[in-house]
Amino acid sequence: MANRYGEAALMAVRQSTAEADPAARWESAMEALYPTSPAARKKSAPRAAFLGLCEEGLVKGIPAGAYKAPRLDKAYAVRAVSLLTQATERLSIGALWRAVTGNVDKEHNSQMDVVLALWNNDFILGKD
């Protein structure tokens, strides 16, 4: 089971295709998951990871486009997908984060939760 940011990504992807804007989908999912916590809803790293994957056209059901994802978190997410595609075994959040950052002593900020939730639920294009 994904953490709430991973759940938000899954909810956003599963939303009606009538709402094509991934940023609006993300906000709707966050409102549902964190109705009383504006701080949790505004956490930027998982949002940027989700939007970054969407920008690159890597998320099933969401067209590639310019969704204003901050570059660093987008790069982490896209790199994580690349590593998962090449992996011969299942990677944990920690192992994936260390591989993405090159073992930099920096904690992930839920970006990998978003990537792995989408990956594990077959919402990443090109996975197979």
BAMAR-772259 format. One record per residue (C-alpha): residue in three letters; residue number from 1; x, y, z negated. Coordinates in steps of 0.001 Angstrom, whole numbers, m for minus. Each point is the difference from the previous one (the first is absolute). Layout:
@resn=ALA | resi=NUM | c1=X | c2=Y | c3=Z
...
//
This chain:
@resn=MET | resi=1 | c1=0 | c2=0 | c3=0
@resn=ALA | resi=2 | c1=1354 | c2=3398 | c3=970
@resn=ASN | resi=3 | c1=267 | c2=2862 | c3=m2440
@resn=ARG | resi=4 | c1=m2458 | c2=2866 | c3=428
@resn=TYR | resi=5 | c1=2076 | c2=1740 | c3=2664
@resn=GLY | resi=6 | c1=164 | c2=m3230 | c3=1967
@resn=GLU | resi=7 | c1=m3741 | c2=m364 | c3=m523
@resn=ALA | resi=8 | c1=m493 | c2=3561 | c3=1281
@resn=ALA | resi=9 | c1=1848 | c2=m914 | c3=3198
@resn=LEU | resi=10 | c1=m2182 | c2=m3065 | c3=468
@resn=MET | resi=11 | c1=m3179 | c2=1971 | c3=m671
@resn=ALA | resi=12 | c1=1094 | c2=2697 | c3=2450
@resn=VAL | resi=13 | c1=602 | c2=m2522 | c3=2770
@resn=ARG | resi=14 | c1=m3274 | c2=m1793 | c3=m628
@resn=GLN | resi=15 | c1=m2089 | c2=3176 | c3=143
@resn=SER | resi=16 | c1=m2382 | c2=559 | c3=2861
@resn=THR | resi=17 | c1=1689 | c2=894 | c3=3255
@resn=ALA | resi=18 | c1=m2351 | c2=3001 | c3=161
@resn=GLU | resi=19 | c1=2549 | c2=1727 | c3=m2246
@resn=ALA | resi=20 | c1=3142 | c2=m321 | c3=2100
@resn=ASP | resi=21 | c1=2164 | c2=2476 | c3=m1921
@resn=PRO | resi=22 | c1=2260 | c2=m2070 | c3=m2263
@resn=ALA | resi=23 | c1=561 | c2=2928 | c3=m2371
@resn=ALA | resi=24 | c1=m3750 | c2=247 | c3=m610
@resn=ARG | resi=25 | c1=m197 | c2=m3766 | c3=m392
@resn=TRP | resi=26 | c1=2801 | c2=129 | c3=m2590
@resn=GLU | resi=27 | c1=m1665 | c2=2825 | c3=m1926
@resn=SER | resi=28 | c1=m3309 | c2=m1873 | c3=m57
@resn=ALA | resi=29 | c1=1669 | c2=m3150 | c3=m1319
@resn=MET | resi=30 | c1=1890 | c2=1951 | c3=m2660
@resn=GLU | resi=31 | c1=m3186 | c2=1733 | c3=m1130
@resn=ALA | resi=32 | c1=m1634 | c2=m3399 | c3=m442
@resn=LEU | resi=33 | c1=2959 | c2=m1486 | c3=m1885
@resn=TYR | resi=34 | c1=905 | c2=3037 | c3=m2114
@resn=PRO | resi=35 | c1=m3221 | c2=1984 | c3=m483
@resn=THR | resi=36 | c1=1224 | c2=1678 | c3=m3198
@resn=SER | resi=37 | c1=3724 | c2=372 | c3=725
@resn=PRO | resi=38 | c1=922 | c2=2813 | c3=2390
@resn=ALA | resi=39 | c1=3707 | c2=m626 | c3=m687
@resn=ALA | resi=40 | c1=m230 | c2=m3610 | c3=1136
@resn=ARG | resi=41 | c1=m1977 | c2=1018 | c3=3091
@resn=LYS | resi=42 | c1=2656 | c2=2547 | c3=957
@resn=LYS | resi=43 | c1=3009 | c2=m2320 | c3=m306
@resn=SER | resi=44 | c1=1764 | c2=672 | c3=3263
@resn=ALA | resi=45 | c1=2391 | c2=m2922 | c3=548
@resn=PRO | resi=46 | c1=m2557 | c2=m2779 | c3=565
@resn=ARG | resi=47 | c1=m2152 | c2=2345 | c3=2088
@resn=ALA | resi=48 | c1=3011 | c2=900 | c3=2137
@resn=ALA | resi=49 | c1=920 | c2=m3667 | c3=424
@resn=PHE | resi=50 | c1=m3531 | c2=m769 | c3=1209
@resn=LEU | resi=51 | c1=m163 | c2=2995 | c3=2333
@resn=GLY | resi=52 | c1=3494 | c2=m715 | c3=1295
@resn=LEU | resi=53 | c1=m947 | c2=m3523 | c3=994
@resn=CYS | resi=54 | c1=m3127 | c2=1376 | c3=1650
@resn=GLU | resi=55 | c1=2014 | c2=2627 | c3=1897
@resn=GLU | resi=56 | c1=2158 | c2=m2720 | c3=1480
@resn=GLY | resi=57 | c1=m3009 | c2=m2045 | c3=1069
@resn=LEU | resi=58 | c1=877 | c2=m2845 | c3=m2333
@resn=VAL | resi=59 | c1=m3370 | c2=m306 | c3=m1777
@resn=LYS | resi=60 | c1=m2766 | c2=m2040 | c3=1606
@resn=GLY | resi=61 | c1=m3064 | c2=2052 | c3=850
@resn=ILE | resi=62 | c1=1709 | c2=3383 | c3=m280
@resn=PRO | resi=63 | c1=1458 | c2=1627 | c3=3101
@resn=ALA | resi=64 | c1=3481 | c2=1495 | c3=m34
@resn=GLY | resi=65 | c1=m38 | c2=3754 | c3=m432
@resn=ALA | resi=66 | c1=1345 | c2=2994 | c3=m1868
@resn=TYR | resi=67 | c1=m1297 | c2=m377 | c3=m3553
@resn=LYS | resi=68 | c1=2583 | c2=2204 | c3=m1749
@resn=ALA | resi=69 | c1=1805 | c2=m2698 | c3=m1958
@resn=PRO | resi=70 | c1=3109 | c2=1267 | c3=m1811
@resn=ARG | resi=71 | c1=3058 | c2=m1425 | c3=1734
@resn=LEU | resi=72 | c1=1778 | c2=m1755 | c3=m2868
@resn=ASP | resi=73 | c1=m2936 | c2=m2062 | c3=m1261
@resn=LYS | resi=74 | c1=m1032 | c2=m733 | c3=3578
@resn=ALA | resi=75 | c1=3531 | c2=m1201 | c3=749
@resn=TYR | resi=76 | c1=m43 | c2=m2261 | c3=m3057
@resn=ALA | resi=77 | c1=m3308 | c2=m1564 | c3=1070
@resn=VAL | resi=78 | c1=982 | c2=m480 | c3=3643
@resn=ARG | resi=79 | c1=3354 | c2=m1485 | c3=m1024
@resn=ALA | resi=80 | c1=m1790 | c2=m2352 | c3=m2397
@resn=VAL | resi=81 | c1=m2223 | c2=m1293 | c3=2816
@resn=SER | resi=82 | c1=3067 | c2=m557 | c3=2154
@resn=LEU | resi=83 | c1=1673 | c2=m1962 | c3=m2788
@resn=LEU | resi=84 | c1=m3127 | c2=m2059 | c3=m659
@resn=THR | resi=85 | c1=m226 | c2=m838 | c3=3690
@resn=GLN | resi=86 | c1=3560 | c2=m1329 | c3=m81
@resn=ALA | resi=87 | c1=m196 | c2=m1722 | c3=m3393
@resn=THR | resi=88 | c1=164 | c2=m3761 | c3=m180
@resn=GLU | resi=89 | c1=m1429 | c2=m98 | c3=m3523
@resn=ARG | resi=90 | c1=m2541 | c2=1944 | c3=m2028
@resn=LEU | resi=91 | c1=1437 | c2=3190 | c3=m1499
@resn=SER | resi=92 | c1=m1053 | c2=1422 | c3=m3356
@resn=ILE | resi=93 | c1=m687 | c2=3699 | c3=m400
@resn=GLY | resi=94 | c1=3356 | c2=444 | c3=m1729
@resn=ALA | resi=95 | c1=1961 | c2=m1960 | c3=2597
@resn=LEU | resi=96 | c1=m1702 | c2=1833 | c3=2835
@resn=TRP | resi=97 | c1=678 | c2=3390 | c3=m1605
@resn=ARG | resi=98 | c1=3681 | c2=m841 | c3=m538
@resn=ALA | resi=99 | c1=280 | c2=m1079 | c3=3649
@resn=VAL | resi=100 | c1=m1769 | c2=3141 | c3=1237
@resn=THR | resi=101 | c1=2182 | c2=2349 | c3=m2037
@resn=GLY | resi=102 | c1=3249 | c2=m1932 | c3=260
@resn=ASN | resi=103 | c1=24 | c2=m766 | c3=m3737
@resn=VAL | resi=104 | c1=m146 | c2=3672 | c3=m952
@resn=ASP | resi=105 | c1=m754 | c2=341 | c3=m3698
@resn=LYS | resi=106 | c1=m3368 | c2=1623 | c3=574
@resn=GLU | resi=107 | c1=m3369 | c2=m1394 | c3=m1027
@resn=HIS | resi=108 | c1=m2693 | c2=m416 | c3=2593
@resn=ASN | resi=109 | c1=m3079 | c2=2151 | c3=m376
@resn=SER | resi=110 | c1=m2646 | c2=m2455 | c3=1230
@resn=GLN | resi=111 | c1=1031 | c2=226 | c3=3658
@resn=MET | resi=112 | c1=791 | c2=m3713 | c3=31
@resn=ASP | resi=113 | c1=m3351 | c2=m795 | c3=m1646
@resn=VAL | resi=114 | c1=m1708 | c2=1571 | c3=3004
@resn=VAL | resi=115 | c1=2202 | c2=m1798 | c3=2522
@resn=LEU | resi=116 | c1=m313 | c2=m3404 | c3=m1646
@resn=ALA | resi=117 | c1=m3765 | c2=294 | c3=m495
@resn=LEU | resi=118 | c1=m437 | c2=700 | c3=3707
@resn=TRP | resi=119 | c1=2539 | c2=m2673 | c3=965
@resn=ASN | resi=120 | c1=m1451 | c2=m2708 | c3=m2238
@resn=ASN | resi=121 | c1=m3514 | c2=691 | c3=1278
@resn=ASP | resi=122 | c1=985 | c2=m97 | c3=3691
@resn=PHE | resi=123 | c1=m617 | c2=3686 | c3=687
@resn=ILE | resi=124 | c1=3454 | c2=647 | c3=1468
@resn=LEU | resi=125 | c1=191 | c2=m200 | c3=3793
@resn=GLY | resi=126 | c1=2759 | c2=m2121 | c3=1431
@resn=LYS | resi=127 | c1=253 | c2=m2136 | c3=m3120
@resn=ASP | resi=128 | c1=m427 | c2=m3226 | c3=1917
//
